[in-house]
């Protein structure tokens, strides 16, 4: 068993199977005994699941160990969220374990589990990260038995008379992991009895290589917001092993840890190398836009879609994109214009097809072409608040005023700005 810190607080996840019961017995046999307790989860998948939880609880009583039993309804959760039972069980189980008040949560994975995991990822065509297998320590999750084989664990149980229950679903080879456990690994051991240990060594070597590449993946140049990231295009020119890890780190900062596949990163690479203004949808609730010098990824719900019309008037107007303030008081970043030159009936709204703009200094062109020429990212174009009358645009808030409302010697000068929630100007 991996060395245990006697000063730390542990919670052991115990199912009643041989692996977790051996882990429990080992902890209880340590001298001095560490500070630990047990949690056992009833997933409501098998009819005898409650029996297993009661078995663990009773064994803990004999060892004078605190045991908490937790019930989760996997079938109901799987149905409500359209998930497989395996995925639903994992989500709910880790929800319980994540909530434990301790320094480490101990899981009873062993060398065989590690070998199975590596083989499963290789069969799925995973990248190097998948081939790193199960790590002994991941966050607060500790796997004290990872250096032990299944045979060693079963031998320990026999010698120390450790009781355990058997989960009959572990013998069902319709599950990929069970098929590898019962059919593939035994064949590999016939070729080399040390197959499990050698696969673990392979995973450790890959993990060391991945660790080095991870250290080269620097996201300090990426600009992050609550739900977006602006990635400088030069980061997509990095060697691909580093570039892939850089993009994954970006999504991790945005709280996306799953479903990021090589195909998605390659799509971002194509976007970065393409024409400015293009946009692609990503399958995990984000969209990405080529913003000329950057690729911006953001949650799709952040992108304005519905237009609005609010009468133009002095004062403050609340829009879906922030508060538009029109006043005689100058503010940092506000645009100055001649209030009297704004036509009656003008409104605040988003851009529309056919809008035209007379740039400051003269010369009219379509608003779309003007914004492209100004290299305003498409992501921001969709959220620009405009002062418009018909298809004539008089002010692009945060960008420019039309030559038609410029201030002269007799002007009634006013200022306009858009403030987002939190007090930051839109542009």
The 8 nearest C-alpha neighbors of each residue, nearest first, counted from 0:
[[1, 144, 143, 2, 146, 147, 145, 25],
 [0, 2, 143, 3, 144, 146, 145, 142],
 [3, 1, 0, 4, 143, 5, 144, 142],
 [2, 4, 5, 1, 143, 33, 7, 0],
 [3, 5, 6, 7, 2, 33, 8, 9],
 [6, 4, 33, 7, 3, 34, 31, 32],
 [5, 7, 4, 8, 33, 34, 3, 9],
 [8, 6, 4, 5, 102, 9, 34, 33],
 [7, 9, 34, 102, 101, 35, 103, 6],
 [10, 8, 35, 103, 101, 104, 102, 34],
 [9, 11, 104, 36, 37, 35, 105, 101],
 [10, 12, 37, 105, 104, 13, 36, 38],
 [13, 11, 38, 106, 39, 37, 105, 10],
 [14, 12, 19, 39, 15, 11, 38, 20],
 [15, 13, 16, 39, 19, 12, 40, 52],
 [14, 16, 163, 164, 55, 13, 20, 51],
 [17, 15, 164, 163, 14, 18, 19, 165],
 [16, 18, 20, 163, 19, 21, 15, 153],
 [17, 19, 21, 20, 107, 16, 22, 152],
 [18, 20, 22, 13, 107, 21, 17, 16],
 [19, 21, 23, 17, 22, 18, 15, 16],
 [22, 20, 24, 18, 23, 19, 17, 25],
 [21, 23, 19, 25, 20, 24, 26, 18],
 [22, 24, 20, 26, 21, 25, 19, 27],
 [25, 23, 21, 27, 26, 22, 28, 20],
 [26, 24, 28, 22, 23, 27, 21, 29],
 [27, 25, 23, 28, 29, 24, 22, 32],
 [26, 28, 24, 25, 29, 23, 32, 62],
 [29, 27, 25, 26, 24, 30, 32, 31],
 [30, 28, 32, 26, 27, 31, 25, 33],
 [31, 29, 32, 28, 33, 27, 26, 5],
 [30, 32, 29, 33, 5, 28, 27, 34],
 [31, 33, 30, 29, 27, 34, 28, 26],
 [34, 32, 5, 35, 31, 6, 26, 29],
 [33, 35, 8, 9, 32, 7, 36, 5],
 [36, 34, 9, 10, 8, 33, 37, 11],
 [35, 37, 10, 65, 64, 66, 11, 9],
 [38, 36, 66, 11, 10, 12, 65, 67],
 [37, 39, 67, 12, 66, 68, 11, 13],
 [38, 40, 68, 13, 14, 12, 52, 69],
 [41, 39, 69, 70, 68, 42, 38, 52],
 [40, 42, 70, 43, 48, 49, 69, 71],
 [41, 43, 71, 44, 73, 72, 40, 70],
 [44, 42, 72, 41, 45, 73, 48, 71],
 [43, 45, 42, 73, 74, 46, 48, 72],
 [46, 44, 48, 47, 43, 42, 49, 168],
 [45, 47, 48, 44, 43, 49, 50, 51],
 [46, 48, 50, 45, 49, 51, 44, 43],
 [49, 47, 51, 45, 50, 46, 41, 43],
 [50, 48, 52, 51, 47, 41, 53, 46],
 [49, 51, 47, 53, 48, 52, 54, 46],
 [52, 50, 54, 48, 49, 53, 15, 55],
 [53, 51, 49, 55, 54, 50, 39, 56],
 [52, 54, 56, 50, 51, 55, 57, 49],
 [53, 55, 51, 57, 52, 56, 50, 58],
 [56, 54, 52, 58, 53, 57, 15, 59],
 [55, 57, 53, 59, 54, 58, 66, 52],
 [58, 56, 60, 54, 59, 55, 53, 61],
 [59, 57, 55, 61, 60, 56, 54, 62],
 [58, 60, 64, 62, 56, 61, 57, 63],
 [61, 59, 63, 57, 62, 58, 64, 56],
 [60, 62, 58, 59, 63, 57, 64, 56],
 [61, 63, 59, 60, 64, 58, 27, 24],
 [64, 62, 60, 61, 59, 65, 58, 27],
 [63, 65, 59, 62, 36, 60, 66, 37],
 [64, 66, 36, 37, 59, 63, 67, 60],
 [67, 65, 37, 38, 56, 36, 64, 59],
 [66, 68, 38, 37, 39, 69, 65, 56],
 [69, 67, 39, 40, 38, 66, 52, 70],
 [68, 70, 40, 41, 39, 67, 71, 38],
 [69, 71, 41, 40, 42, 72, 68, 43],
 [72, 70, 42, 73, 41, 43, 69, 91],
 [73, 71, 43, 75, 74, 42, 76, 70],
 [72, 74, 76, 75, 88, 42, 87, 77],
 [75, 73, 77, 76, 72, 78, 84, 44],
 [74, 76, 78, 77, 73, 72, 79, 80],
 [77, 75, 73, 79, 78, 74, 80, 72],
 [76, 78, 82, 74, 87, 80, 75, 81],
 [79, 77, 81, 75, 76, 80, 74, 82],
 [78, 80, 76, 77, 81, 75, 82, 74],
 [79, 81, 77, 78, 82, 76, 87, 75],
 [82, 80, 78, 77, 79, 83, 76, 87],
 [83, 81, 77, 80, 87, 86, 84, 78],
 [82, 84, 86, 85, 77, 87, 81, 78],
 [83, 85, 87, 86, 77, 88, 82, 74],
 [86, 84, 88, 83, 87, 89, 82, 73],
 [87, 85, 89, 83, 88, 84, 82, 90],
 [86, 88, 84, 90, 77, 89, 85, 73],
 [89, 87, 85, 91, 86, 73, 90, 92],
 [88, 90, 92, 86, 87, 91, 93, 85],
 [91, 89, 87, 93, 88, 92, 94, 86],
 [92, 90, 94, 88, 93, 89, 87, 95],
 [93, 91, 89, 95, 94, 90, 88, 96],
 [94, 92, 96, 95, 90, 91, 97, 89],
 [93, 95, 91, 97, 92, 96, 90, 98],
 [96, 94, 93, 92, 98, 97, 91, 99],
 [95, 97, 93, 98, 99, 94, 92, 104],
 [98, 96, 94, 95, 99, 93, 104, 100],
 [97, 99, 96, 95, 100, 94, 93, 101],
 [100, 98, 96, 97, 101, 95, 10, 104],
 [101, 99, 98, 102, 10, 97, 8, 9],
 [102, 100, 8, 103, 9, 99, 10, 104],
 [101, 103, 8, 9, 7, 139, 104, 100],
 [104, 102, 139, 9, 101, 140, 141, 105],
 [103, 105, 10, 140, 9, 11, 141, 139],
 [106, 104, 11, 141, 142, 140, 12, 10],
 [107, 105, 142, 12, 108, 141, 11, 104],
 [108, 106, 19, 18, 142, 144, 109, 22],
 [109, 107, 145, 106, 112, 142, 144, 110],
 [108, 110, 145, 144, 112, 111, 147, 148],
 [111, 109, 113, 148, 145, 112, 147, 146],
 [110, 112, 114, 113, 109, 148, 195, 149],
 [113, 111, 115, 109, 110, 114, 108, 116],
 [112, 114, 110, 116, 111, 115, 133, 132],
 [113, 115, 111, 117, 116, 112, 195, 198],
 [114, 116, 112, 118, 113, 117, 119, 111],
 [117, 115, 119, 113, 114, 118, 132, 112],
 [116, 118, 132, 130, 114, 120, 119, 115],
 [119, 117, 121, 115, 120, 116, 122, 114],
 [120, 118, 116, 122, 117, 121, 115, 123],
 [121, 119, 123, 125, 117, 122, 129, 118],
 [120, 122, 118, 124, 123, 119, 125, 117],
 [123, 121, 119, 120, 124, 118, 125, 117],
 [124, 122, 120, 121, 125, 119, 118, 126],
 [125, 123, 121, 122, 120, 126, 119, 129],
 [126, 124, 120, 129, 123, 121, 127, 130],
 [125, 127, 128, 129, 124, 130, 121, 120],
 [126, 128, 130, 129, 205, 125, 131, 209],
 [129, 127, 130, 131, 126, 209, 206, 125],
 [128, 130, 127, 131, 125, 120, 126, 132],
 [131, 129, 127, 117, 132, 128, 202, 120],
 [132, 130, 202, 206, 129, 128, 205, 203],
 [133, 131, 117, 130, 113, 202, 116, 129],
 [134, 132, 113, 135, 131, 116, 117, 112],
 [133, 135, 136, 137, 132, 131, 142, 145],
 [136, 134, 142, 141, 145, 133, 137, 143],
 [137, 135, 141, 134, 140, 138, 142, 139],
 [136, 138, 140, 139, 134, 141, 135, 133],
 [139, 137, 140, 136, 141, 103, 104, 102],
 [138, 140, 103, 137, 104, 141, 102, 136],
 [141, 139, 104, 137, 138, 103, 136, 105],
 [140, 142, 136, 105, 135, 104, 143, 103],
 [141, 143, 106, 135, 105, 144, 145, 107],
 [142, 144, 1, 0, 145, 141, 107, 105],
 [145, 143, 109, 0, 147, 146, 142, 107],
 [144, 146, 109, 110, 147, 108, 142, 143],
 [145, 147, 144, 110, 109, 148, 0, 1],
 [148, 146, 144, 145, 109, 110, 151, 149],
 [149, 147, 110, 151, 150, 111, 109, 152],
 [148, 150, 152, 151, 111, 153, 147, 109],
 [149, 151, 153, 148, 152, 154, 147, 155],
 [150, 152, 154, 148, 149, 153, 147, 155],
 [153, 151, 155, 149, 154, 150, 156, 148],
 [154, 152, 156, 150, 155, 151, 149, 157],
 [153, 155, 151, 157, 156, 152, 150, 158],
 [156, 154, 152, 158, 153, 157, 159, 151],
 [157, 155, 161, 153, 159, 154, 160, 158],
 [158, 156, 160, 154, 155, 159, 153, 161],
 [157, 159, 155, 156, 160, 154, 161, 153],
 [160, 158, 156, 161, 157, 155, 154, 24],
 [159, 161, 157, 156, 158, 162, 155, 163],
 [162, 160, 156, 159, 163, 157, 21, 20],
 [163, 161, 160, 164, 156, 20, 17, 15],
 [162, 164, 16, 17, 15, 20, 161, 165],
 [165, 163, 16, 15, 166, 51, 17, 162],
 [164, 166, 16, 167, 163, 17, 15, 169],
 [167, 165, 168, 169, 164, 16, 170, 15],
 [166, 168, 169, 170, 165, 171, 45, 164],
 [169, 167, 171, 170, 166, 172, 165, 177],
 [170, 168, 167, 171, 166, 177, 172, 165],
 [171, 169, 168, 167, 172, 177, 181, 166],
 [172, 170, 168, 173, 169, 177, 174, 167],
 [171, 173, 178, 177, 174, 170, 175, 181],
 [174, 172, 171, 175, 178, 177, 176, 170],
 [173, 175, 172, 177, 176, 178, 171, 169],
 [176, 174, 178, 177, 179, 173, 172, 119],
 [175, 177, 179, 178, 174, 180, 115, 119],
 [176, 178, 180, 172, 174, 179, 175, 181],
 [179, 177, 172, 175, 181, 180, 176, 182],
 [178, 180, 183, 176, 177, 182, 181, 184],
 [181, 179, 177, 178, 184, 182, 176, 183],
 [180, 182, 178, 179, 177, 183, 185, 184],
 [183, 181, 179, 178, 180, 185, 184, 186],
 [184, 182, 179, 186, 185, 180, 181, 187],
 [183, 185, 187, 186, 180, 179, 182, 188],
 [186, 184, 188, 187, 183, 182, 189, 181],
 [187, 185, 189, 184, 188, 183, 190, 182],
 [186, 188, 184, 190, 189, 185, 191, 194],
 [189, 187, 192, 191, 185, 190, 186, 194],
 [188, 190, 186, 187, 191, 192, 185, 184],
 [189, 191, 187, 188, 192, 186, 194, 193],
 [190, 192, 188, 193, 194, 189, 187, 186],
 [193, 191, 188, 194, 189, 190, 187, 195],
 [194, 192, 191, 196, 195, 197, 188, 198],
 [193, 195, 197, 191, 188, 192, 196, 198],
 [196, 194, 198, 197, 114, 193, 111, 199],
 [195, 197, 199, 193, 198, 194, 200, 110],
 [198, 196, 200, 194, 199, 195, 193, 201],
 [197, 199, 201, 195, 200, 196, 114, 194],
 [198, 200, 196, 202, 197, 201, 195, 114],
 [199, 201, 197, 203, 202, 198, 196, 204],
 [200, 202, 198, 204, 199, 203, 197, 205],
 [203, 201, 131, 199, 205, 200, 204, 132],
 [204, 202, 206, 200, 205, 201, 199, 207],
 [205, 203, 201, 207, 206, 202, 200, 208],
 [204, 206, 202, 208, 207, 203, 131, 209],
 [205, 207, 131, 203, 209, 204, 208, 210],
 [208, 206, 210, 204, 205, 209, 203, 211],
 [209, 207, 205, 211, 210, 206, 212, 204],
 [210, 208, 206, 212, 211, 207, 213, 205],
 [211, 209, 213, 207, 208, 212, 206, 214],
 [210, 212, 214, 208, 213, 209, 207, 215],
 [211, 213, 209, 215, 214, 210, 241, 208],
 [214, 212, 210, 216, 215, 211, 209, 244],
 [213, 215, 211, 212, 216, 210, 217, 209],
 [216, 214, 212, 213, 217, 241, 211, 245],
 [215, 217, 245, 213, 241, 214, 244, 218],
 [218, 216, 219, 215, 245, 214, 220, 213],
 [219, 217, 221, 220, 245, 216, 249, 248],
 [218, 220, 221, 217, 222, 216, 223, 230],
 [221, 219, 218, 222, 231, 230, 217, 234],
 [222, 220, 230, 218, 219, 229, 223, 231],
 [221, 223, 229, 228, 220, 230, 224, 219],
 [224, 222, 228, 227, 221, 229, 225, 226],
 [225, 223, 227, 226, 228, 222, 229, 253],
 [224, 226, 227, 223, 253, 228, 297, 298],
 [227, 225, 224, 297, 298, 253, 228, 223],
 [226, 228, 297, 224, 296, 223, 225, 298],
 [227, 229, 223, 296, 222, 295, 224, 230],
 [230, 228, 295, 222, 221, 294, 293, 231],
 [229, 231, 221, 294, 293, 295, 232, 228],
 [232, 230, 293, 233, 234, 292, 294, 229],
 [233, 231, 293, 234, 235, 292, 230, 271],
 [232, 234, 236, 235, 231, 237, 292, 230],
 [233, 235, 232, 236, 237, 231, 242, 230],
 [234, 236, 233, 237, 232, 242, 268, 271],
 [237, 235, 233, 234, 238, 232, 242, 239],
 [236, 238, 242, 235, 234, 239, 241, 233],
 [239, 237, 241, 240, 242, 236, 235, 243],
 [238, 240, 242, 241, 243, 237, 236, 235],
 [241, 239, 243, 242, 238, 244, 212, 237],
 [242, 240, 244, 239, 243, 216, 238, 212],
 [241, 243, 239, 245, 237, 244, 240, 235],
 [244, 242, 246, 240, 245, 241, 239, 247],
 [243, 245, 247, 241, 242, 246, 216, 248],
 [244, 246, 216, 242, 248, 247, 243, 241],
 [247, 245, 249, 248, 243, 244, 242, 250],
 [246, 248, 244, 250, 249, 245, 251, 243],
 [249, 247, 251, 245, 246, 250, 244, 252],
 [250, 248, 246, 252, 247, 251, 245, 253],
 [251, 249, 253, 255, 247, 252, 248, 254],
 [250, 252, 254, 248, 255, 253, 256, 249],
 [253, 251, 249, 250, 254, 248, 255, 223],
 [252, 254, 250, 251, 255, 226, 249, 227],
 [255, 253, 251, 252, 256, 250, 249, 226],
 [254, 256, 251, 250, 253, 257, 252, 283],
 [255, 257, 251, 254, 250, 258, 259, 247],
 [256, 258, 259, 255, 283, 260, 251, 254],
 [259, 257, 260, 283, 256, 282, 255, 263],
 [260, 258, 257, 263, 261, 256, 247, 264],
 [261, 259, 262, 263, 258, 264, 257, 265],
 [260, 262, 264, 263, 265, 259, 243, 126],
 [261, 263, 265, 260, 264, 266, 259, 267],
 [264, 262, 266, 260, 265, 261, 267, 259],
 [263, 265, 267, 261, 266, 262, 268, 260],
 [264, 266, 268, 262, 267, 263, 261, 269],
 [265, 267, 263, 269, 264, 268, 270, 262],
 [268, 266, 270, 264, 265, 269, 271, 263],
 [267, 269, 265, 271, 266, 270, 235, 264],
 [270, 268, 266, 272, 267, 271, 273, 265],
 [269, 271, 267, 273, 268, 272, 266, 289],
 [272, 270, 268, 269, 273, 289, 267, 232],
 [271, 273, 269, 270, 268, 274, 232, 235],
 [274, 272, 270, 271, 269, 275, 277, 289],
 [273, 275, 277, 276, 272, 289, 270, 291],
 [276, 274, 291, 289, 277, 290, 273, 376],
 [275, 277, 289, 377, 290, 288, 274, 376],
 [278, 276, 289, 275, 288, 274, 279, 270],
 [277, 279, 288, 287, 289, 276, 280, 286],
 [280, 278, 287, 286, 281, 288, 277, 270],
 [281, 279, 286, 287, 285, 282, 278, 284],
 [280, 282, 285, 286, 283, 284, 279, 263],
 [283, 281, 284, 280, 285, 258, 263, 286],
 [282, 284, 281, 285, 258, 255, 259, 257],
 [283, 285, 298, 282, 299, 281, 286, 280],
 [286, 284, 298, 299, 281, 297, 283, 296],
 [285, 287, 280, 281, 296, 299, 297, 279],
 [286, 288, 296, 279, 295, 278, 280, 297],
 [289, 287, 278, 295, 294, 277, 290, 276],
 [288, 290, 294, 275, 276, 277, 291, 271],
 [289, 291, 376, 293, 294, 288, 275, 276],
 [292, 290, 275, 293, 289, 376, 276, 374],
 [293, 291, 232, 290, 231, 294, 289, 233],
 [294, 292, 231, 290, 232, 230, 291, 229],
 [293, 295, 289, 230, 290, 288, 229, 271],
 [294, 296, 229, 288, 287, 228, 230, 293],
 [297, 295, 287, 228, 227, 286, 285, 288],
 [298, 296, 227, 285, 286, 226, 299, 295],
 [297, 299, 285, 300, 301, 284, 226, 286],
 [298, 300, 285, 301, 286, 302, 284, 297],
 [301, 299, 302, 298, 303, 284, 285, 297],
 [302, 300, 299, 298, 303, 297, 226, 227],
 [301, 303, 300, 299, 304, 381, 382, 378],
 [304, 302, 382, 305, 301, 381, 300, 306],
 [303, 305, 302, 306, 381, 382, 300, 301],
 [306, 304, 303, 307, 349, 319, 302, 348],
 [305, 307, 349, 304, 348, 308, 303, 350],
 [306, 308, 348, 305, 309, 349, 347, 318],
 [309, 307, 348, 347, 346, 310, 306, 349],
 [308, 310, 347, 346, 311, 307, 348, 316],
 [311, 309, 346, 347, 312, 345, 308, 344],
 [310, 312, 346, 345, 347, 309, 313, 386],
 [313, 311, 310, 314, 325, 315, 316, 346],
 [312, 314, 325, 326, 315, 311, 324, 316],
 [313, 315, 325, 324, 326, 312, 316, 323],
 [314, 316, 324, 323, 325, 322, 317, 313],
 [315, 317, 323, 322, 318, 324, 314, 309],
 [316, 318, 322, 321, 323, 315, 319, 320],
 [317, 319, 320, 321, 322, 316, 323, 309],
 [320, 318, 321, 317, 307, 322, 303, 305],
 [321, 319, 318, 419, 382, 322, 384, 303],
 [320, 322, 419, 318, 418, 319, 317, 417],
 [321, 323, 317, 418, 417, 316, 318, 324],
 [324, 322, 417, 316, 315, 416, 317, 418],
 [323, 325, 315, 416, 415, 314, 322, 417],
 [326, 324, 415, 313, 314, 414, 315, 323],
 [325, 327, 328, 414, 413, 313, 314, 324],
 [326, 328, 413, 414, 329, 412, 325, 313],
 [329, 327, 326, 330, 414, 413, 325, 415],
 [328, 330, 414, 327, 333, 331, 326, 413],
 [331, 329, 333, 332, 328, 414, 416, 415],
 [332, 330, 333, 329, 416, 334, 424, 414],
 [331, 333, 330, 334, 397, 416, 424, 426],
 [332, 334, 416, 415, 330, 331, 414, 335],
 [333, 335, 415, 414, 336, 332, 416, 397],
 [334, 336, 414, 413, 412, 333, 415, 337],
 [337, 335, 405, 413, 406, 412, 404, 338],
 [336, 338, 412, 406, 404, 411, 410, 339],
 [337, 339, 340, 341, 411, 413, 336, 412],
 [340, 338, 341, 337, 411, 410, 342, 404],
 [341, 339, 404, 338, 337, 342, 403, 405],
 [340, 342, 339, 338, 343, 404, 345, 337],
 [343, 341, 345, 340, 344, 388, 339, 387],
 [342, 344, 345, 341, 388, 311, 346, 340],
 [343, 345, 342, 346, 388, 310, 311, 341],
 [346, 344, 388, 387, 311, 343, 342, 310],
 [347, 345, 310, 311, 309, 387, 386, 308],
 [346, 348, 386, 309, 385, 308, 311, 310],
 [349, 347, 308, 385, 307, 384, 346, 306],
 [350, 348, 384, 306, 385, 383, 351, 382],
 [351, 349, 348, 385, 354, 352, 381, 383],
 [352, 350, 354, 353, 349, 390, 306, 348],
 [351, 353, 354, 350, 367, 390, 366, 365],
 [352, 354, 351, 390, 355, 365, 366, 367],
 [353, 355, 390, 366, 352, 351, 365, 391],
 [356, 354, 365, 366, 391, 364, 392, 390],
 [355, 357, 392, 366, 363, 364, 358, 365],
 [358, 356, 363, 401, 362, 402, 361, 364],
 [357, 359, 401, 361, 402, 362, 356, 360],
 [360, 358, 402, 401, 361, 400, 357, 399],
 [359, 361, 402, 358, 362, 357, 401, 405],
 [362, 360, 358, 359, 402, 357, 363, 401],
 [361, 363, 357, 358, 364, 360, 359, 356],
 [364, 362, 357, 356, 358, 361, 355, 365],
 [365, 363, 356, 355, 366, 369, 357, 368],
 [364, 366, 355, 368, 367, 354, 356, 369],
 [365, 367, 355, 369, 356, 354, 368, 370],
 [366, 368, 370, 365, 369, 371, 354, 355],
 [369, 367, 371, 365, 370, 366, 372, 364],
 [368, 370, 366, 372, 371, 367, 373, 365],
 [371, 369, 373, 367, 372, 375, 368, 374],
 [370, 372, 374, 368, 373, 369, 375, 367],
 [371, 373, 369, 374, 370, 368, 375, 367],
 [372, 374, 370, 371, 375, 369, 368, 376],
 [375, 373, 371, 372, 376, 370, 291, 290],
 [374, 376, 370, 373, 371, 377, 380, 379],
 [377, 375, 290, 378, 379, 374, 380, 276],
 [376, 378, 380, 276, 379, 381, 375, 290],
 [377, 379, 376, 380, 381, 288, 290, 382],
 [380, 378, 382, 377, 376, 381, 383, 375],
 [381, 379, 377, 382, 383, 378, 376, 375],
 [380, 382, 379, 378, 383, 303, 377, 350],
 [383, 381, 379, 380, 303, 384, 349, 320],
 [384, 382, 380, 381, 349, 385, 379, 396],
 [383, 385, 349, 396, 348, 382, 395, 347],
 [386, 384, 395, 348, 347, 394, 349, 396],
 [387, 385, 347, 394, 393, 346, 392, 345],
 [388, 386, 392, 345, 346, 391, 393, 385],
 [387, 389, 345, 391, 390, 346, 392, 344],
 [388, 390, 391, 387, 345, 392, 354, 346],
 [389, 391, 354, 388, 355, 392, 353, 387],
 [392, 390, 355, 388, 389, 387, 354, 356],
 [393, 391, 387, 356, 394, 386, 355, 390],
 [392, 394, 401, 386, 387, 400, 391, 404],
 [393, 395, 400, 386, 385, 396, 401, 392],
 [396, 394, 385, 399, 398, 400, 397, 384],
 [397, 395, 398, 384, 394, 385, 416, 383],
 [396, 398, 426, 395, 399, 416, 425, 334],
 [399, 397, 395, 396, 400, 426, 334, 394],
 [400, 398, 395, 394, 397, 396, 401, 334],
 [401, 399, 394, 393, 395, 359, 402, 404],
 [400, 402, 393, 403, 358, 357, 359, 404],
 [401, 403, 359, 405, 404, 358, 357, 360],
 [402, 404, 401, 405, 393, 357, 340, 359],
 [405, 403, 337, 340, 402, 336, 401, 406],
 [404, 406, 402, 336, 403, 337, 407, 401],
 [405, 407, 337, 410, 336, 412, 404, 408],
 [406, 408, 410, 409, 405, 337, 412, 411],
 [409, 407, 410, 406, 411, 412, 405, 337],
 [410, 408, 407, 411, 406, 412, 337, 339],
 [409, 411, 407, 406, 337, 412, 408, 339],
 [410, 412, 337, 338, 339, 413, 409, 406],
 [411, 413, 337, 410, 336, 338, 406, 335],
 [414, 412, 327, 336, 326, 335, 338, 337],
 [413, 415, 335, 334, 326, 325, 333, 329],
 [416, 414, 325, 333, 334, 324, 335, 326],
 [415, 417, 333, 324, 323, 396, 418, 397],
 [418, 416, 323, 322, 424, 425, 321, 324],
 [417, 419, 424, 322, 321, 423, 422, 425],
 [420, 418, 321, 423, 422, 424, 425, 421],
 [419, 421, 422, 321, 418, 423, 322, 320],
 [420, 422, 423, 419, 418, 424, 321, 322],
 [421, 423, 420, 419, 418, 424, 425, 321],
 [424, 422, 419, 418, 421, 425, 420, 426],
 [423, 425, 418, 426, 417, 419, 422, 416],
 [424, 426, 417, 418, 419, 423, 397, 321],
 [425, 397, 424, 398, 332, 396, 417, 423]]
